[in-house]
Amino acid sequence: MASSLSLLAFLLLLSSSSSFFFLLSHCTSSEALNKDKVTALPGQPPNVSFSHYSGYVTVDPTAGRALFYWLVESVPAAGESSPLVLWLNGGPGCSSIAYGASEEIGPFHVHRSGRSLFLNPYSWNHVANLLFLESPAGVGFSYSNTSADLLNTGDQRTAMDAYVFLVNWFERFPQYKQRDFYIAGESYAGHYVPQLSQLIHQRNKGIQLPNNINLKGFLVGNAVTDDLRDFIGTFEYWWSHGLISDTTYGKLKTFCYLQSSMNPSDDCLDALELASSEQGNIDPYSIYTPPCTNSSSFKINRNRHYPWLHKAYDPCSDRHAKVYYNLPQVQKALHANVTGIPYPWDTCSDTLYDNWKDSPMSMLSIYQELIAAGLRIWMFSGDTDAVVPLTATRYSIDALKLHTVKNWYPWYDKGKVGGWSQVYKGLTYVTVAGAGHEVPLHKPRRALTLISHFLQDKPMPSS
């Protein structure tokens, strides 16, 4: 009887303190983790040394919007306190599972058969925990029960939904809440990443750990940054690499330089169509590698934004992912597609892309704000990408008028030049030699070196 009274007194004491709520929260979190844990994917390689989780986080209960995530924990050698990196692909409307996870930085890549997986020896989970987010709703396995949502999506709501996702996700995974947190992405994620970073930074003001999001910085590759400078740099890259004629280059400069990517004029579209015909059957995302099919060269659609902002690199590898993630047994293992919407799973959403509502012309003011705030910011470029080429990014960085800390220099990968870099006060820029639009797909070892140095806040190796 004495023992029972002591236990009762102990429970009463807990109920009158924050400890009780911590224990309750911990139990709830454990239940969620068990529910989201992926025991094994069909065709997954044996003897995997890390855990992974996937599932949904509701970001708007009224509309029924829920975002799908896939967390891949770091390998044991990375250490128990390894940071967390959120990866976002662009489009807008393309899947981080299809691209980032399955052909770039994730540990599992898809075999040509679309039926099994193989390990990526240069996965970024060798140095960090990786959180892939299908964003916004309507991309991949992410969904909304309100069909109008897919017709009214843009940058602003995408950033807010991603922020709400993170707030709720960290409640489900409290063990990551105080880890160093970084955001990375490519292409149109050049909009997603800085806008989400700005929102987190602004919401964090006046909030201390453990109640804030411990954002330390962000990393973007071949990133859509500033419409004017992106266009100037892109057309210059096309001309300087012999992809278009002098005449067409002149027309692009005359008709397109002051255009928004959302509202190009007919004259600009005519010039773009001429440029497309002169470029021929190449893969503009990687100009020195053969295209997967004769349809790889982009086509002008007058009802869309500029076409080079749309699809990710397609030398066929994303098609293998499309086969794999449409397998019912794969969707079941990932706890995905619980509503049957969207069906079938696809790498990109044309509906979202065609109905995108807001896209600011420039991210440069956000860069200025976040550089002043002291966030670690790196930009990188694969130098064979003609979609968002290094010339475009260099023009955008030049517009920031930053002080140079370390001038342009070659960095090395196993004794060979891996690319070039320049360190500014508040920003580091890195090029990756021989890489296209998806740097980790083309040069995976160099990409792993890049993320390793970024996380360590060390300049790229100069010898």
N, C-alpha and C positions, 0 to 999 in steps of 0.2 A: 504494500500500500504506500509506503514511504517513497519507493522508487517511482510509482505512478504519479504521486503528487509532485515529485521533483521534475519529472518529464513535462507535466502540465505547466508548472511554473516556468520552465525553460521556454516552452512554446508561447506562453503568454508574453514573456519578455521579448521574444522575437517579433511577435505581432505588433508590439508597440514601438518597434524600431525599423530603421531602413533595411536592416539585415534580412528581415522577413521578405521584403519586396525583392531584394537581390536574389534570394534563394528561389522565389517564385519565378522571377524573370529567368534565372539560370535553367530551371526545369523546363520552362516554356521554350527557351532557346534550344535546349538539348533535344526536345521532341521535334522541333522544326528541322534541326540538323539531321536527325535520323530519317526524317521523311524525305529530305532533299538529297541525301547521300546517294551517289551513283555507285552501285555495287560492281557492275561491270557492263561495258558497252558491247554489243555484238561485234565480234571480230577484233576486240581489244587485245593488244599484245599481252602476254603473260608477265608476271613478276614486276608489275608496276609499283614503284616505291612511294607514290604519293596518293592522297585522297582527292576526290573531286565531287562536287555538288552541283545540282541544277534544279531550277524550279521557277516559280513566279513570285513577283512582288506587285501587289495592287497599288497603283499610283493615283487612281481616281475611282473611288467606289461608286459614285453616282453614275458616271458614264460606263463603268465596267472596264476601265483601261488597266491592263496588267502587262508588265515587262518581264521577259524571260532572261535569266542569267545562267551563266556556267562558270563556276569557280573551280580553278585548277590550282591546288596548293603546290608550294615549292617542294623540290626534292629535299631530302634530309640534309644533304651537304650544304644547302643554302643557309641553314641555321634556323633556330626556332623564332627569331625575331626578324626574319626577312620581310621586306616591305610588301605592300599591296599595290598592284598596278591595275587600274581600270583601262580596258582597251575598247575603243570605239572606231568602227568603220564609218565611211561617209555615204556617198551617193548623190544627194540625200535619198535614203531609203534602202541602203544595202546592209547585209547581215554581217555582224561581227563574228558569228559562228562560221559562216561560209568562208570568210576571208581570213580575218585575224587568227581565229582558232585553228582552222582546218587546212590552211596552206601557208601560213606565215609564222606566227610566234608561239602557237600552241604545241603541246607535246604529242597530240595525235593528228596525223595527216591521213588522208583517205587514199586507199589504193585505187588504181585505174578501174577496177571492177565495180567500185562503189559499194562493196560488200564487206570490207574489212579495213582495219587501221594499221598504221605502222608508226613507230616512235620517231619523232624529230630530234636528232641529237643536239640541235642548236635552239631548243625551246627556251623561251625566256623564263620558264619556271625553274631554270637552273640558278636564277638569281632573285626571283620574286614570286609571290603568289599572284596569279592572273585571274582577273574578273572580267569576263566577256559579257557585254550587254547588248541584247537585240533592241535597238532604239532607233526611232520612236515606235509606238504601238502601230502594228501593221507590217513591221519588218520581221521576217523569219517566223519564230514561234510567238512573238509578242502580239497581243490582240486588244481589240476594244469591242464591247458589246453594243456600242453606238456607232452605226455605220458612217454617220456624218463626220466622226473623228478623223477618218482617213482622207476626208476632203478638206479638212481645216487644220492641217498640221504645218508647222513652220519652225524656225529656229527657236523662237521664244518659248513655245510650249515644250519643245524637245528638251531644252535646258531645264525647265522647271520640273518636268516629269523625271528626268534623270536625277535631279537633286532629291526629289521626294523618294525615289527608288533608293538612293544611297542612305538617306536618313533611316528608312525602314529596314534596309538590308543590314546595316550595322547593328540594329537591335536584334536581328536574327543571328548575327555573327559577332557578338560583342568582343570576342578574342582579337578581332582586327581593329577595334575602334581606336586604340592608341598607337597602332603601327604607323610608320611613315606611309603616307598615301600619295600616289602619283596618278596622273591621267595621261594616256597616250593614244594616238590615233593617226590616221592618214587621210589625205584627199579632202573631201568635204567635212571630215572631222576637224579640219582646220577652222571651221566655224564651231562645231560642237564643243571641242576641247577648251578653247579659251573662254567661251561663253559660260560653260559649266564651271570652270575654274573661278571666273569672276563672281558667279552667283554664290559659290561656296565661300569665297573670300568675304563677300559682303555679309552673308548670313552668319559668318563666324565672328564678326566684330562684337566684342564685349562678352564672348562666350569662351570659357577656358576648357581644357581637357578635364574630364573625359566626355563632355557634352558637345564639343564641336567635332567637325570633320578635320582630321589632322593632315590637311593638304600641304605638301611640301613643294610641289612644282608640276610641270607638264612638259610633254615631248610630242612634237607633231612632225610628220613626214610628208613631203610633196603636198603641202597644205594649201588649200584655197584660202587666201588671206585678204587680199585687197583687189577688187575688180579691176581698177585701172591698171595697177602695176602687174597683176596677173596677166592681163591681156597684152600689155607691152612686152613683158618677158616671154610670153608664150609665142607670140608672132615672131619675135626676134629669134627665138630658139628654132622655130620652123625654118626661117630664112637662113640663119647661120649654119644649119645642118643640112642645107640643100633639099629641104622637103617641099619648098614652094618657090615660085618664080619671083623676080624683082617686081613685076607688075602686080601680082597678087599681094605681095607684101605691102606695096604702096596702097592698095585698096583697103586692106585690113587696117592700116594705120589711119586712113582717112575716115572710114565709116564705123570702126568698132572701138577705138580707144576710149571714148567717153560714154560707152554703153554700159548699162547694168546687165548683169547676167540674167536677170529676170525679164528684161524687156528689150531685147535686141531689135534694131530696125531692120526693115526688109533689105536695105542696101548692105548692112552688116552680114545678114544671113546669106545674101548672094555671094559675098566675098568668102565666107566660110565654106560655102558649097564648092566654090572654085578651088579653094585650098584643099578640100577633101579629095577632089578629083585629081589634083596634081600629086598628092601624097601617094595615091595608089593603094595597093593591097599590102599595107604594113600594119603592124600592131603599134598604134601611137603610144600605148602605155609602156612599150619596150621596143624601141625602134630598130634594134639590131637582132632581135629574135624573131623567128617565123611565127606568123599568126596561126591560131588553131584551125580556122576555116577561112574561106573566102569572104565571109561576112564580118570579119574582125574589124575592118576599117570602119570608122564611125560614119554615120549618115546624118544629114541635116534634117531635122524635123521642126517645122516652123511653129508648131504648137508647144514646143518645149524650151527649156533654158538652153544655154550653150551645151552642146552634146558631150564635150570632153569632161564635164562634171559628173557624168552619169555612172557608167559601169566601172567596176574594178577590173584589174588585169585579168585577161581571159585567154591563157594558152591551153585551156581545157580543164585545168585542175578544179575550177569551181563547179564544173559539170559533174565531176565525181562526187563532190559534196552533195549536189542536188539529188543524186541517186540515193546516197547513204541516208540522208536525213529525212527522206520520204519513206524509208522502211518502217513499217508499224512497230517492229520490235525495237528499233532504235528510239523512236519517239516514246515508247513506253519506258525504256531504260532511263531516258532523260527526264521523265515526268513532264513531257511536253505535249502541246496540242490537246489540252484537257477539254477544250470546248469544241474542237473540230474546226476552229477558225484561227489563223488562216489555213486554208487547205487548197491545193497541196503546198508544202513548204517550198519557198523559192529563195534564191540568193539575193534578189533585189525586188522592190515593189515599184512597178511603173505607176500604180495609182497614187502613191505618195509623191513620187517624183513629179508627176504631171500636175498635181494639185498643191504644190508647196506654196505656202502663203506669205512667209516673210523670210528675207535673206538680206541682212545688212550688207552694204557695198564694201565695208572695210572692218577688219578686226584690229586695226592699228591702235586705236584709242584704248582698247582693252589691254593690249600688250603694254602700253605706256603705264596704265594703272597697276598692272600686276608686276611689272618690273620694279616700279616704285615701292610696291609692297614687299619686295624681297623674295618672291617665289623663284625657284630654279626653273629656267625656261631654256629649252633646247629646240632647235629646228634642224631638220635634216632633209636631204634630197638625194634620190637616186639620179645619176646624171644621164641616163638614157631614156628618161620619161619625157615625152612631148606633150603630156596632158596638163600637168602642173610642174613645169620644168624648173631647174635650179635658177635660171635667169629670172623667173617670176619671183621666186622667194628672195633672191638677192636684191631686187628692186624694192621689195617690201621692207626688208631689214634696213636698207639704206635710208628709207624714208623715216625710220625711227631716230636717225642721227645719234647713234650710240657711240660712246668713246671706245676705241679699240684697246684691249688689254694685251692680246697676243695676235700678231698679224697673220695673214693667210699662210698656211704651212701644210705640207703633206703629212698625213698620218699613215702608220704602217700596220700591215696585217701579215704576220709570218714573213717578214723581210721584204714584202712588196708593198707598194703604195696602195692603201685601201681607200683613199679619197683625200679630201682636203678639209681644213677647218679654220675658222677664225673665232676668237674669243672676244666678246664685247663685254662692257660693263653691264651686267644684267641679262645677257643672252649669249648662248653658244650656237654657232652654225657649223654643221658637218655635212659634207657630201660623201656619197658612197660610190666609188668607181664601178662602172659596169652594171649598176642596179637600175631597174625600171621603177614604175610607179609604186609597186609593192616591194620595198627594199628587202624585207626579211625573206621573201619568196626567192628573189634572184641571188642575194648574197647573204645567206643565213648566218654564217660564222661572223661576218663583219657586222651584221645587225646585232648579234649577241654581244660583240665587243662594244658596240655603241651603247646599248642599254646598260651594260655593266659600268661603263665610265660615267654615264649620266647618273645612275643611282649612287655612285661613289663621289659624285661631284668632282671628277678628275678630267682634265683635258684629254683628248684623244692622243694615243701614244705617238710621239714624234720620232721614234727610232725603233 
